[in-house]
């Protein structure tokens, strides 16, 4: 939990790229890569420091045990959740395609090529 802020996720990398492009211009890619490497290095050093100071000694593995009732409920709800996520994903994809089609093609009045050309010349 203490090392999570040092690791870069995809959301942070895009923000790094935005600021690096704004401030460093041509060298933005190198700066983002350097920021990522510094984050990994600081996380490794900080993890070693925590291991030898705050969390010294033997570490115990995290084991979660569920009863048979909870295990069967987990299978049902896990399956139900997977089905719902798949249906939601497909419905979002279909709605995205409909939205793209609506905003790409003009369905109101059919205009001739000359009318569109005059409209764009204004």
Helices and strands as residue ranges (DSSP letters): G 4-6, H 10-24, G 25-27, H 28-53, H 68-104, H 113-121
